[in-house]
Amino acid sequence: GYLEGERGRYIESIDAGSGQSTWRIGPINEIINMPADTRRRGGGVQTTLDGWRQPDDLMFALDAQSLVLAARNGLAGAISLDDGSTLWQAKMPMDRVIDISASEGEVVVGGDDVRGRRRTGSSVVLRDARTGAIKQRLSDLAQPFRWAQLTDRGLIVTAVDDGLVALRASTGEPAWAARENLLTDTFGAWQLGDQLLVLGRQSQLALGDVATGQFTGPLSARTGGRDLTGLSTWLDDERIVIASEQGLGIYDQSGALIATDGLVGLSAMLTPAAGRGVALLAEQEPVRSARGDRGYRIRLLDTHTGRLIDTKRLMLPEPPALTTLLDGLAVISTPSVTVALPVPAE
């Protein structure tokens, strides 16, 4: 978990079964050698997905063994997920970090070089996630960098304004380029096995082959006339689940819509959390019971059919801020309390 307090920012590992803390480290500024007055010095970053960000704003990427942290000003480091020990510290070779992605023991970081307020170039660097050693550095992208996705197929997919370019992680050489109109000015991507789901303008979604760069779309997605926010997606028994604050969509691997949830018109929700065969949705506005007390509804959905499995109302001191499904438990956290509930068996 990520914690913020008067003394700084911390990261804590909690055992899912017992709820006991296994380790806690911080302040994070010390882990990445960031001066305490960094924010007062200015130098914020305009990002593709997140808008304007302060120079000490943090980005995270993790694989099975490591958690890599990078601040927008380029200061970075990594910690071991086993015990929270610091693995390495570094200054990324760019002035503004825009995106970060990790997979299979490697991490890719992309961003811009600037002079004053002008962008002078863009760079993408590939590092070993455990040692921090630089394995590839790709510079002088023709257009402003937007995002990068490190795939487990050995490719770095980078996005610039006019489309996507995939580079071989081992050599830095181009593998394919995709410049269809649907893939211009995109906002991010998620790998789903051999496929890549890309979020474009007006919440359009394109589905493509990681190896060849052949894309189809846009997918039929229920957005309620609004932009998709907090998008997450995952594979579940060969189905593609796409979840946002507006709800849940279930697709086959060609991108055809199978089902959506039936929760149209609910109050704002956290982005649904993924589980095996289920998704967890937490509402952000309290509801009043017949007795007059107020609580927050937590819903469990079947990701094969979109049907509602279970609903509970939790008495929480503030709205849910984070949810996750793991080891048969639904974990709901607010800034002051964490609650774990058993997930009903199928």
Buried (B, 14 or more C-beta within 10 A) or exposed (E): BEEEEEEEBBBBBBEEEEEEEEBEBBBBBBBBEBEEEBBEEEBBBBBBBBEEBBBBBBBEBBBEBBBBBBBBBBBBBBBBBEEBEEBBBBEBBBBBBBBBBBBEEBBBBBBBBBEEEEBEBBBBBBBBBBEBEEBBEBEEBEEBBBBBBBBEBBBBBBBBEBBBBBBBBEEBEEBBEBEBEBBBBBBBBBBBEBBBBBBBBEBBBBBBBBBEBEBBBBBEBBBEEEBBEEBBBBBBEEBBBBBBBBBBBBBEBEBEBBBBBEBEEBEEBBBBBBBEBBBBBBBBEBEEEEEEEEBBBBBBBBBBEBEBBBEBBBEBEEBBBBBBBBEBBBBBBBEEEEBBBEBEEE
